[in-house]
Amino acid sequence: MIWHTRGGNGPTTVLLLHGLGATGAVWTGVCQQLESRPLRWISPDLGGHGLSPWQDSYSVGQLAAEVAPLVRQAEPLFVVGHSLGVYVGLALASRWFGVRVAGLLGIGPKIQWSAADLQGTRELAARPSRWYPQSAEAWTRYRRVSGLEIPVTSDAAPLARGITQGTEGWRLSHDPRTFLVAGAPFSTLAATSDTRLALARGAGDPMVSLAELQQYDPGAREIASAGHNVHVEKPTAVVELLDELLAAGKLD
């Protein structure tokens, strides 16, 4: 079972799925706001990230299969995913894993992958984990890899579980081989998902354009004064979009 936190109380469950290289702690601000709503929330560290075990190999389907047991009995279930988490959420919404997803809010998924992008991820996946003699060095590297640098957040809470200590010093807690999940076909996952899909991006997100999102959700939103990590920078805006999705789900 992958490592996760949970909280809240109510008939509806919200599953929060983080992006590549991060941990479930990035949802701290969102979780704080969900506590005031009649909802249950679950925030896992995806396989190979944070406190969840490393695996021999990684794929979007394998990550979804690990998450599915956490929510197999949850209904109605809504998913909020960021970046890689959107891909995992779409896989869960296919019903291949015995889960029914009533709605999926996807934040900043990268949709187009160039040959250079894929080559870069393969190179990152092939690098062994680097050990740092001081934790400060490891934290600096983690901020860079996860996109949580100081301009995005100065709060330590969203960084939790990002690094780990060993006999050789400090290293990032995520397995570099998780970068091999990059490049999965978004169009295929979207076509095979069985859920209401809502997409959004930060206005300054370099990973995906609004036009790309609108191919899959004509009503896709753009959140002002935010970049790729909208859920960390503007948790209130994300919760407002979730509220809209929840309200739409009640009408189905």
Phi, psi and omega in degrees: 000132180286157183286142180202162170242159178210161180191186179077178181203135180156175184283340184255139179249138175242121178261126184252119186242118184281175181267177183298128176088353183258197174221173178297346180295342180296344180269011184308310181295320178295315181299321179301321180283328179291338180298337181270003181247157179282065185224151166260144177230148178227130182230098180272158161272117180300157181310135180080008180232151174055233182264003177279150185296151171283151180240168179291329179206168184222144172207165178299317179297320180294320177295320178295321180297327179287327182282325189310317181299337180291334189231012185298331180262003184270123177201125005283147180240130174241147181241137169241119182238149175242128173055246177305324180300332176293317178299315179295320178297319177296320178297317177298323183286353177286346185071010176292341187246018177074025182237138174251121180256118182284333180194147181229122173259114182253126182250117171059043176286135174282124187257320181259128180239115178279167177300323179293321177301312184292323176297320179297319180291325177295321179294319177296321181294331183277347181281134175290155177300135180264133177266139180243138181292334181239142181297327181300323179293319179294320179296321178299317179293320180297317178303319183291315183294320184274351183079016184256048180287169188308318179298335179280312178204137173259356181283137180281336186302315180292351181266355187308139177071013182284336177229164180219153181255141177219187182295337182265001180125227183236143176216166174295145183280343183273149181282123180303334182292347176296340178297342180289349177285344182299144176096003175301146184286106180299320183299320180293315180296318180295321182291329183265357179280149181237079183197165171282124184249127174236133183237152179206162177212158168285143183300335180257018183285118180278354186279329186208146179263162177296322180298322178296318179294323183293343174296333184249338176216098182304337180264020182307142185255157174237128183258120184292152174058038178216154178252224185288325183264061183304320185296336176271317183285320186225064183300327179297319179296321179293317180295324177296320177293322176296319178302319179296318180294319178297318180294320178295324179295328179291339181274345182290000000 
